[in-house]
Amino acid sequence: MLDRNLIGAMALTALCMTIAEAQAFDDAKYPNLKGQWTRAIVPGAGGQPAFDPGKPPGRGQQAPLTAEYQAIFETNLADQAAGGHGNVLWNTCLPNAMPGMMTVFQPMEIVVMPETTYILINQTHDAHRRIYTDGRDWPAEVEPAFEGYSIGKWVDEDGDGRYDMLEIETRHLKGPRVYDASGLPLHADNRSVIKERIFLDRADRNILYDEITIFDNALTRPWTVTKKYVRNPNPRPVWYEYVCAENNPHVVIGKENYFRSADGLLMPAKKDQAPPDLRYFVSRTAAAPACSTDGEWIDGMTGNSIDRKELFRDLAARNPVVLLGESHTNADHHRWQLHTLAALHGRSDKIVIGFEAFPRRLQSVLDDWVAGKLTAEAFLKASEWRRVWGYDAALYMPLFEFARLNHIPMIALNVERKLVSRVGAEGWASVPMNEREGISDPAPASLAYQRELARVFYMKRTLPADAAESRRGPPDEARTEPDEQALADILKQPEFKRFVDAQLTWDRAMAEALAAAKHKFSDAIIVGIVGSGHVEGGYGISHQLKDLGVADIAAFIPESTESACKLVGTSYADAMFTLAPASEGTSEPERPRLGILLADGDGAPRIDRVVPNSVAEATGLKAGDHVVRAAGLETRTTDELIEVVGRQAPGTWLPLSIRRDGQEIEFIAKFPPRPRQDL
């Protein structure tokens, strides 16, 4: 450690040196160049300033270029006319090098010191020229720079004892360099020699001139121009920060300039521009054979086919939490889940299966089922299947039977629907701690998740009540996608914030149940049978699991070959299993349509519009009605009503309790039977 006395002596010596240097510097001998200098505006000149301010830009500069460099200049002009940048690379944040930097696009400051004069320009990046006036010679070795290496000499032209002019010579430059925005080129060998004479106007000391002469191998003779600057009369001018890289939309790949669009995608910068070479990326086109072929496991990011044996071998070695997404009414999704469970069980005899379909209070019923104490009929009755889940039990029974036959523990992942509904109506913070079924505070939703939920929120309120099942919404032909303004408006709505709280409650509840199972069965593969909306993008259950300290997660979703290729590279899932598009014989049965447009109202969903020729119109429902109950179940939110309607089979009747003008009226919605198909 340095002695304090020594440190003090060093500081005192440095201070004395500074004072001595200041005393040796006679400021009165130098011209007053203090203040802020800006480029003098040439009357009638428009667009980007030319290097020679006294002549028009481009060809009008009449630069004495050699034939070779005149041809280079013409090629550059043609590229600019087509929308390119030609020789000008300022868009990549390369600086406007010497001599072009002395055009002074942004304000300039000149700081005169006894041994060095500094020229500071805030443009592209902070351009700092150091002009050494200490009498040095040219160094033997110099690192080339865009501003070069400059040696100057102060000159007293009239012999009055005061310096009038700063003469400068600049060498050791590096490129690429151009004179101005028209792309006038300097020679690629960068052996330019630039001589300058900087002086104040004798009549107006607020005007400064820089007479620049360029000696360059791209010129047939030396080229001299004179630049004019004006001093800002404000003694305390404003100096703005200029950071070229900030919000710069230009992207250079190879020798081509591209543009980053407002939505963050690469786009051409000129007409008919070829795309960049993407040989090191797996393109959507390259991935098409795997993602467009049914029966394939494909990597969610690359679209490459996955060897299923290696996939299940890896899962058995890791023992992660595996999320198997589903569309609740798609039979092929449930068949895929069963086959995946069988493949996992073939690699590991330690498996636990969690189901979104059951709330936690029914855990003992699941235990009795796996223990063989209940028949299938008794199991469905004891689990209150029609009330708590309600989807076709035949789609799920093969999964339940698989667990029972192999003595695989089943876990109830969910909470009571009334809790989720309450959160949707009041918000998470409004529910007392002792009424949250033991759920801890969810990890906040990411902005990406909020935007995805805003899409769903929008579509659920602009489509018939039963048109949107998963978070990706209805079929493409039925979608009305929100624009950016609509999304921004939704994100601010208190109703939407409660909607997000409800989704997070679901995600957190299932994540906690899976995390608890992982803690209890630490050497087992924990599988979650859940809706794809809780798996997509890693936003839902995965996000909450990571917040709970469970990091090893595998998210798998079955997808039709019609949509799988579009989802590759979107972080949709770790892997997808491709299914053939649904044919007439294998498609999901069309869900009943009540035919209403909904919004959350005062304690119950409000009908905003009744679709003409719909079941709702035939029933006698009207805009402004509030649906208080459906099938005897209280409906506090639009989601609850959508769920009830979605469970209806064709040809069934649905009792509805409607609040209209302060009175409660009973209606029966009669859904038409499924059309008979002739054999």
VEXKOL-69613 format. One line per field, with one value per residue (C-alpha): residue number from 1; residue in one letter; x, y, z. Coordinates in steps of 0.001 Angstrom, whole numbers, plus 500000, padded with zeros to 6 digits. Example, Ala and Ser with C-alpha at 12.3 -4.5 7.8 and 13.67 -1.06 7.14 Angstrom:
num = c(1|2) .
residuo = c(A|S) .
c1 = c(512300|513670) .
c2 = c(495500|498940) .
c3 = c(507800|507140) .
END
This chain:
num = c(1|2|3|4|5|6|7|8|9|10|11|12|13|14|15|16|17|18|19|20|21|22|23|24|25|26|27|28|29|30|31|32|33|34|35|36|37|38|39|40|41|42|43|44|45|46|47|48|49|50|51|52|53|54|55|56|57|58|59|60|61|62|63|64|65|66|67|68|69|70|71|72|73|74|75|76|77|78|79|80|81|82|83|84|85|86|87|88|89|90|91|92|93|94|95|96|97|98|99|100|101|102|103|104|105|106|107|108|109|110|111|112|113|114|115|116|117|118|119|120|121|122|123|124|125|126|127|128|129|130|131|132|133|134|135|136|137|138|139|140|141|142|143|144|145|146|147|148|149|150|151|152|153|154|155|156|157|158|159|160|161|162|163|164|165|166|167|168|169|170|171|172|173|174|175|176|177|178|179|180|181|182|183|184|185|186|187|188|189|190|191|192|193|194|195|196|197|198|199|200|201|202|203|204|205|206|207|208|209|210|211|212|213|214|215|216|217|218|219|220|221|222|223|224|225|226|227|228|229|230|231|232|233|234|235|236|237|238|239|240|241|242|243|244|245|246|247|248|249|250|251|252|253|254|255|256|257|258|259|260|261|262|263|264|265|266|267|268|269|270|271|272|273|274|275|276|277|278|279|280|281|282|283|284|285|286|287|288|289|290|291|292|293|294|295|296|297|298|299|300|301|302|303|304|305|306|307|308|309|310|311|312|313|314|315|316|317|318|319|320|321|322|323|324|325|326|327|328|329|330|331|332|333|334|335|336|337|338|339|340|341|342|343|344|345|346|347|348|349|350|351|352|353|354|355|356|357|358|359|360|361|362|363|364|365|366|367|368|369|370|371|372|373|374|375|376|377|378|379|380|381|382|383|384|385|386|387|388|389|390|391|392|393|394|395|396|397|398|399|400|401|402|403|404|405|406|407|408|409|410|411|412|413|414|415|416|417|418|419|420|421|422|423|424|425|426|427|428|429|430|431|432|433|434|435|436|437|438|439|440|441|442|443|444|445|446|447|448|449|450|451|452|453|454|455|456|457|458|459|460|461|462|463|464|465|466|467|468|469|470|471|472|473|474|475|476|477|478|479|480|481|482|483|484|485|486|487|488|489|490|491|492|493|494|495|496|497|498|499|500|501|502|503|504|505|506|507|508|509|510|511|512|513|514|515|516|517|518|519|520|521|522|523|524|525|526|527|528|529|530|531|532|533|534|535|536|537|538|539|540|541|542|543|544|545|546|547|548|549|550|551|552|553|554|555|556|557|558|559|560|561|562|563|564|565|566|567|568|569|570|571|572|573|574|575|576|577|578|579|580|581|582|583|584|585|586|587|588|589|590|591|592|593|594|595|596|597|598|599|600|601|602|603|604|605|606|607|608|609|610|611|612|613|614|615|616|617|618|619|620|621|622|623|624|625|626|627|628|629|630|631|632|633|634|635|636|637|638|639|640|641|642|643|644|645|646|647|648|649|650|651|652|653|654|655|656|657|658|659|660|661|662|663|664|665|666|667|668|669|670|671|672|673|674|675|676|677|678|679) .
residuo = c(M|L|D|R|N|L|I|G|A|M|A|L|T|A|L|C|M|T|I|A|E|A|Q|A|F|D|D|A|K|Y|P|N|L|K|G|Q|W|T|R|A|I|V|P|G|A|G|G|Q|P|A|F|D|P|G|K|P|P|G|R|G|Q|Q|A|P|L|T|A|E|Y|Q|A|I|F|E|T|N|L|A|D|Q|A|A|G|G|H|G|N|V|L|W|N|T|C|L|P|N|A|M|P|G|M|M|T|V|F|Q|P|M|E|I|V|V|M|P|E|T|T|Y|I|L|I|N|Q|T|H|D|A|H|R|R|I|Y|T|D|G|R|D|W|P|A|E|V|E|P|A|F|E|G|Y|S|I|G|K|W|V|D|E|D|G|D|G|R|Y|D|M|L|E|I|E|T|R|H|L|K|G|P|R|V|Y|D|A|S|G|L|P|L|H|A|D|N|R|S|V|I|K|E|R|I|F|L|D|R|A|D|R|N|I|L|Y|D|E|I|T|I|F|D|N|A|L|T|R|P|W|T|V|T|K|K|Y|V|R|N|P|N|P|R|P|V|W|Y|E|Y|V|C|A|E|N|N|P|H|V|V|I|G|K|E|N|Y|F|R|S|A|D|G|L|L|M|P|A|K|K|D|Q|A|P|P|D|L|R|Y|F|V|S|R|T|A|A|A|P|A|C|S|T|D|G|E|W|I|D|G|M|T|G|N|S|I|D|R|K|E|L|F|R|D|L|A|A|R|N|P|V|V|L|L|G|E|S|H|T|N|A|D|H|H|R|W|Q|L|H|T|L|A|A|L|H|G|R|S|D|K|I|V|I|G|F|E|A|F|P|R|R|L|Q|S|V|L|D|D|W|V|A|G|K|L|T|A|E|A|F|L|K|A|S|E|W|R|R|V|W|G|Y|D|A|A|L|Y|M|P|L|F|E|F|A|R|L|N|H|I|P|M|I|A|L|N|V|E|R|K|L|V|S|R|V|G|A|E|G|W|A|S|V|P|M|N|E|R|E|G|I|S|D|P|A|P|A|S|L|A|Y|Q|R|E|L|A|R|V|F|Y|M|K|R|T|L|P|A|D|A|A|E|S|R|R|G|P|P|D|E|A|R|T|E|P|D|E|Q|A|L|A|D|I|L|K|Q|P|E|F|K|R|F|V|D|A|Q|L|T|W|D|R|A|M|A|E|A|L|A|A|A|K|H|K|F|S|D|A|I|I|V|G|I|V|G|S|G|H|V|E|G|G|Y|G|I|S|H|Q|L|K|D|L|G|V|A|D|I|A|A|F|I|P|E|S|T|E|S|A|C|K|L|V|G|T|S|Y|A|D|A|M|F|T|L|A|P|A|S|E|G|T|S|E|P|E|R|P|R|L|G|I|L|L|A|D|G|D|G|A|P|R|I|D|R|V|V|P|N|S|V|A|E|A|T|G|L|K|A|G|D|H|V|V|R|A|A|G|L|E|T|R|T|T|D|E|L|I|E|V|V|G|R|Q|A|P|G|T|W|L|P|L|S|I|R|R|D|G|Q|E|I|E|F|I|A|K|F|P|P|R|P|R|Q|D|L) .
c1 = c(500000|501284|502277|499847|502731|503930|500450|500220|503611|502569|499336|501212|503730|500921|499188|502394|502941|499394|499820|503192|501725|498839|501218|503332|500242|499616|496004|496239|498592|495915|492743|489517|487980|485806|482105|479918|480525|478007|478182|477221|474022|474369|471313|469291|471165|468905|469429|472667|475515|478143|481874|482459|479701|480053|478916|475927|476254|477109|478414|478014|481056|483233|485738|488930|488581|490633|488731|488834|487339|484866|483504|483338|481466|478949|478297|477709|475204|473303|473070|471786|469202|467983|467560|470980|473685|476444|479882|478435|478596|477564|474323|476410|477668|481109|482281|482407|486187|488643|488235|484451|484048|484958|481577|480416|476996|476644|478041|481806|483962|487638|489759|493195|495883|499631|500706|497472|494425|491267|488414|485325|482311|479264|478374|477944|480200|482125|484819|487872|490657|493966|496214|499666|501296|504289|506757|506952|507945|506022|506305|507944|504815|501230|497997|495737|492506|489425|490419|494069|497145|497436|500409|499773|501591|500286|501215|501422|500711|500795|503603|501576|502660|499353|498623|496158|496073|496443|498118|497509|498717|496912|498148|497800|494121|491996|488860|486436|486072|483938|483811|480058|476685|476778|479484|482388|485224|488769|491370|491205|494918|494150|497430|495727|497550|495217|496409|494264|494440|491985|491452|488892|487283|489132|485927|483634|485341|482260|482969|485604|487101|488801|490682|491224|493500|493405|496241|494844|495592|491947|492424|494134|495312|495055|491516|490958|487676|486879|484372|482660|481428|479380|479765|476627|476067|474716|477577|476043|474987|473242|475319|473165|474218|474334|474508|474388|473671|470551|467436|469522|467330|470098|471632|474655|475156|478072|478144|474418|472475|469096|466496|464959|461226|459135|458104|461754|461928|464601|463389|464990|466355|465921|463753|464377|467123|468158|467903|471138|472977|471388|473458|474139|470444|467788|465163|461457|461755|464503|462418|459297|459783|459735|457082|454794|454974|452573|453799|457060|458640|460250|462437|460399|463182|464843|462064|464521|463202|463948|464912|462166|464355|466958|464210|462762|466192|467154|463933|464416|467945|466871|463587|462189|458693|457074|454099|451873|449547|446133|443029|440451|438090|440654|440733|444093|445678|444609|445790|449178|449303|448616|451336|453802|453026|453565|456924|458019|456889|458852|462009|461251|459000|458852|456203|453621|450765|449048|445721|444333|440844|440695|440717|442884|440007|439415|442898|441520|439224|442216|444077|441123|440940|444621|444244|441460|438728|436395|434727|434934|431344|431919|435140|433462|430631|432927|435138|432063|433278|430346|430470|434184|435391|432556|434399|433778|435001|435650|438592|440274|439373|442235|444688|443029|442967|446664|447514|445343|446684|450311|449773|450991|450115|447631|447788|444957|446581|443741|441774|438070|436737|434913|438286|439499|436178|436421|439928|438675|435894|437731|441474|444018|444814|441161|440980|441940|444937|442829|440524|443221|443374|446971|448239|451192|451478|452066|455157|454126|453206|455830|454899|454888|452395|450234|450164|449195|446446|445315|444830|442670|440804|440058|438934|436709|434836|434564|433486|430535|430770|432052|434327|437586|438741|442532|444617|445521|441873|439496|440337|442104|439022|437087|439760|439706|443246|443668|445963|448670|446378|443712|446294|447633|444101|443358|446573|445379|441900|441252|439022|441938|444276|441803|441662|445469|445227|442785|445123|448051|445980|445449|449110|450381|448041|449114|452789|452668|451043|453668|456494|455141|454974|458565|459636|457789|458846|462280|463493|460372|459272|456386|453941|451295|448230|447100|445602|448078|447333|449132|452183|452575|455602|456759|454577|452210|453056|456734|457209|455639|457642|460891|459792|459280|462799|461973|464183|464244|461047|460123|457120|455514|452448|450758|450188|448607|450994|448965|450252|453456|455738|454445|455256|458855|461312|458701|459513|456049|457215|460410|459105|455982|454383|452872|449364|447615|444997|441610|439606|435826|435903|438419|437634|436415|432659|431476|430817|427408|427115|424845|425479|426176|428916|429860|431468|431920|429101|427866|428539|427506|428369|426521|425228|426432|424952|422820|423877|420998|419495|421287|420182|420249|417878|415499|415641|414640|417865|418521|421446|421836|420767|423000|423448|423258|423230|423686|422725|422141|425728|426400|428225|430118|432440|432356|434877|432476|429660|431946|432945|429342|428239|431308|430223|426839|426287|424294|420584|420625|418754|420516|418610|419573|418727|418712|418639|416718|415510|416070|414088|415336|413787|414244|414949|415754|418334|417689|420760|420035|421091|424186|423298|422863|425563|424383|426442) .
c2 = c(500000|503470|505662|508547|511041|509732|510059|513628|514487|513046|515050|518254|517667|517140|520301|522333|520980|521977|525475|525882|524723|527161|530000|529153|529242|532843|532729|536259|535058|532774|533657|533350|530131|529455|528665|526528|526528|525327|524857|528013|527404|528001|529892|527716|524525|521617|518039|516712|519268|518866|518719|521883|524126|526493|523900|521577|518055|514901|515450|519192|519095|518615|516702|516015|512224|509801|507744|504715|506562|508454|505049|503991|507194|506571|503029|504467|507011|504270|502225|505235|505896|502293|502847|501727|503645|503278|504014|505732|503558|506142|504169|501459|504062|504267|507855|510545|510432|513141|515266|514792|515243|518937|519452|519587|517941|518590|521510|521783|522972|523988|523804|525449|524223|525007|521677|520325|521845|519712|519763|518072|517210|515297|513336|509560|509083|511731|512768|514028|515458|516055|518528|518445|521898|520999|520949|517165|515341|512465|509293|506231|504143|505380|503421|504614|506309|507731|511210|510521|511863|515653|517952|521696|524995|528341|531198|534962|536201|539948|540014|541652|539088|537196|533983|534368|530928|527244|525257|521508|518455|515132|511686|508041|507684|504568|503881|503432|507193|509471|513248|513624|511862|511653|508987|510914|508436|508787|506245|502846|502973|505648|507448|510839|513922|516691|520236|522848|526542|527494|531229|533780|536297|539604|541665|539327|537346|535116|533573|530859|529386|526069|525988|522293|520883|517123|515200|511765|509075|509111|512721|513979|517050|518503|519597|522700|523768|526359|525689|528370|528127|530505|530977|530555|533925|532120|532067|528905|526825|523468|520392|517440|513832|511962|508161|506665|503109|504205|503285|502707|500656|499925|496447|495600|491937|491208|494072|494722|497190|496038|497708|496656|497305|498716|495181|494122|492103|492314|493927|495024|498543|498758|497268|493632|493272|489657|488295|487714|484408|482363|479211|479053|479196|476547|478337|477708|476380|473966|472816|472278|468541|467645|470076|469348|465559|464049|461674|463560|464859|468184|470654|473758|476216|474648|472476|469590|466081|464573|460953|459755|457081|459681|462036|459571|458297|461878|462482|459298|460406|463909|463202|466658|468060|467240|469325|467672|470239|469503|470921|469506|468210|466853|463046|462849|465063|462653|459636|461331|461995|458310|457155|459641|458388|454811|455754|457481|454525|452219|454134|454780|452996|456122|458423|460705|462171|465459|466485|469972|468451|467937|470456|469654|468718|465591|464140|461319|460257|459975|457937|455543|455171|454270|451846|450029|450913|452540|451484|453868|454964|455481|457371|459838|460347|460796|463216|465269|465077|466796|469706|470312|469597|468504|467599|464196|461665|459126|461280|461109|457623|455866|458111|457322|453598|453676|455200|452687|449620|450675|451982|455431|458176|460755|464332|466874|470075|472566|474703|475348|477228|479604|480868|481625|483295|485392|486499|487381|489481|491108|490702|488553|491173|491376|487699|487174|484939|482291|481991|481353|477548|477872|479375|481749|485010|484213|485471|488541|487944|489005|491699|489055|486964|490012|490803|487220|487296|490673|488987|486331|488917|490915|487936|486555|489816|490172|486596|484366|483137|479693|480489|480651|477602|477794|480878|480918|481555|480399|479199|481692|482413|483447|485636|489382|490246|493405|496148|497742|500513|498013|495978|499106|500065|496580|496466|499518|498196|497135|494343|492958|493139|490969|488621|488270|487643|484799|483191|483511|481886|478841|478746|479149|476538|473880|474840|474531|471099|469914|471380|469646|466349|466843|467419|464333|462091|463567|460646|460475|462092|464411|464763|467483|466843|470425|472723|473959|477559|476949|475589|477802|480074|479121|481935|479984|476962|476916|480524|479786|476552|478442|480990|478049|476761|474023|474711|471386|471522|469964|471488|469414|470273|468354|470454|470011|470073|473072|475173|473472|475081|478551|477935|476784|479277|481119|479541|477984|474666|472710|470092|469502|466294|466757|465512|465178|467867|466789|464994|464763|461485|462476|466150|467381|467605|471135|472804|474377|478059|480228|483208|486164|488746|489160|491522|491171|493094|493858|490522|488518|488369|491020|490320|493106|491678|488758|487143|486947|483493|482089|479887|482986|484865|481892|481688|485329|486726|490442|492845|494210|490955|489589|485795|485045|481234|478576|474923|475894|477129|480716|482593|485634|486061|485501|482668|480729|481072|480051|476931|475913|476459|474575|471473|471281|468438|468934|468435|469353|472080|474658|476419|480088|482589|486102|489416|491989|495377|494343|491110|487530|485559|481881|480750|477438|477530|474607|473510|471752|468115|467207|466731|463079|461727|459259|456099) .
c3 = c(500000|499133|502074|502644|502730|499377|497891|499160|497677|494315|494335|495236|492429|489897|491081|490772|487255|486269|487675|485964|482651|482982|483776|480697|478445|477326|476185|474770|472002|470496|468609|470593|469262|472310|472068|469846|466099|463521|459794|457875|455928|452187|450814|448415|449260|450275|451379|452818|452800|450105|450821|448800|450167|447204|444636|444178|445642|443695|440172|440742|443044|439959|442046|440006|440239|438194|435603|437902|440842|438691|437660|441326|442075|439266|440491|443948|442593|440761|443962|445888|443180|443648|447379|448607|450428|447866|449317|452400|455522|458097|458533|460242|462731|461153|461651|459032|458720|457645|455663|455547|459288|458910|457200|460841|460791|464525|466590|467000|469874|469600|472741|472485|474843|474743|473221|471695|470076|470281|467786|469249|467071|468332|465218|464623|467605|469488|466972|468842|466712|468473|466649|468207|468258|470465|467554|467258|464085|462495|464581|463054|463653|463954|464360|461505|462583|460906|462087|461239|463009|462882|463487|463561|463831|464965|462604|463206|459684|460289|462842|465623|468201|468102|466240|463383|461832|462640|459885|460081|458207|458679|457647|458741|457946|457685|455708|454201|453738|451602|451289|451784|451639|447828|448184|446633|447265|448531|447480|449157|449988|452625|451852|451782|453011|454169|454746|456505|457314|460096|460733|461878|459540|459997|459867|461853|464593|464917|461520|461116|457950|457254|453955|453190|450496|449822|448232|447355|444760|443628|442443|439312|441231|444733|445573|447730|449334|451989|454753|456806|460409|462566|466327|468453|470230|473312|475860|477372|474372|474629|473708|472695|473053|469754|469949|466487|467642|469512|467495|464362|461983|459448|459326|457170|456270|453980|451500|451590|453701|455033|457213|460531|460375|463220|464215|464461|461245|458554|455357|452072|451796|448030|445338|444325|446949|447522|451076|453033|453058|455851|455448|459183|460075|459670|457639|457753|454213|455201|458145|456044|455290|459003|460177|457212|457671|460189|462867|463461|466640|465684|467536|468368|467509|464445|463028|462723|463166|466597|467067|469412|471004|471922|473108|475611|476626|477488|479427|481425|482327|483364|485205|484347|484652|481291|480136|477535|476005|474572|473032|475430|472716|470243|470325|468547|471196|473919|471898|471522|475266|475942|473537|475041|478549|477364|475825|479039|481128|478858|479791|483437|485908|488068|486643|488216|486167|487044|485533|485036|485023|488794|491671|494670|496944|494793|495394|497539|494677|492344|494960|495294|491511|491146|494072|492195|494685|492155|488942|486012|486566|490291|489587|487233|489688|492715|490790|489819|486247|484570|486999|487502|483958|481724|478545|476959|479531|476787|475621|479042|480297|478394|480307|483625|482822|481907|485279|487148|485323|485906|489466|488451|490966|489687|490993|491047|489725|489696|492131|492357|489383|491694|492979|489467|488683|491816|490906|487416|488896|491826|491195|493041|495673|496713|497695|501376|502031|503791|500768|498125|498596|499759|496502|496864|494951|491248|489458|487401|483778|481256|478750|476006|478008|478659|474943|474110|476734|475371|471980|473590|475653|472500|470454|473194|473163|469399|468598|469438|473007|472121|469181|471120|473019|473327|473939|470279|469646|466929|463418|461189|459125|462242|463813|464090|465173|467268|466029|468200|469400|470422|472344|474057|475107|476449|478485|480431|481271|484897|483563|481572|484566|486492|483508|483682|487429|486739|484200|486601|489341|487109|486077|489635|491099|488610|488871|492658|492458|489955|492045|495160|493257|492083|495684|496870|493968|493297|491162|488996|485761|486623|483722|483459|481273|480678|478092|475484|476486|479783|477922|474847|474759|478254|479615|481857|483978|482939|484066|487446|487870|487351|489943|492309|491677|489151|486142|484247|482196|478861|477070|474295|472217|469376|466277|462886|459938|458751|461660|462880|460285|461188|464852|464331|465813|467880|471286|471105|472619|473176|470771|468722|467505|464069|463331|459999|459332|460663|457986|457835|459702|462399|462947|466271|466551|465928|469228|469791|469079|471180|468904|471182|471614|475268|477746|481495|483112|486602|488303|485219|481491|479456|475963|473675|470458|469354|466072|463568|462928|465982|468876|471081|468772|468646|472452|472817|474231|473710|473781|477314|478985|481765|481917|485636|485476|482815|483420|487036|487465|488456|485692|486956|483965|480226|480631|482842|480336|477464|479397|480058|476467|475224|477143|475475|473040|469822|470320|474037|475908|478073|480894|481197|483925|482453|484314|482262|483491|487106|486781|486456|483595|482735|479152|477482|474656|472311|470322|467027|466636|464642|460966|460071|457740|455139|454766) .
END
